[in-house]
Amino acid sequence: MAKTKSGFEYEIDKKQISDDWELVEILVAADGGDTAAVIRAMKAILGEETYQALKEHIRDEHGKVSAVKMQAEFLEILNAAGEAAKN
């Protein structure tokens, strides 16, 4: 279990995302500016349930989910996963 700076707790199944060519394709598309691929990457890495929980964590008092905050949280999660993989 890990936690972002904002307090969102998550767990990534490393078996699910390791050695996954289709995930690489999604990440390349996202890096190329395909916004829909960013969403697919988030769902592929986090899983649908955790993705939805992250949206609820970000949701403000008016019901809005900030795209900027979602991307920041996801980048933090990716960076943490990269650090964990190095260790």
RAJOCOR-V294681 format. One record per helix or strand of 3 or more residues. SS is the DSSP state (helix for helix, strand for strand). FROM is the first residue (numbers start at 1). TO is the last residue. If there is no record, write none. Layout:
ss: (SS;SS)
from: (FROM;FROM)
to: (TO;TO)
This chain:
ss: (helix;helix;helix;helix;helix)
from: (14;21;35;48;67)
to: (17;31;46;58;86)
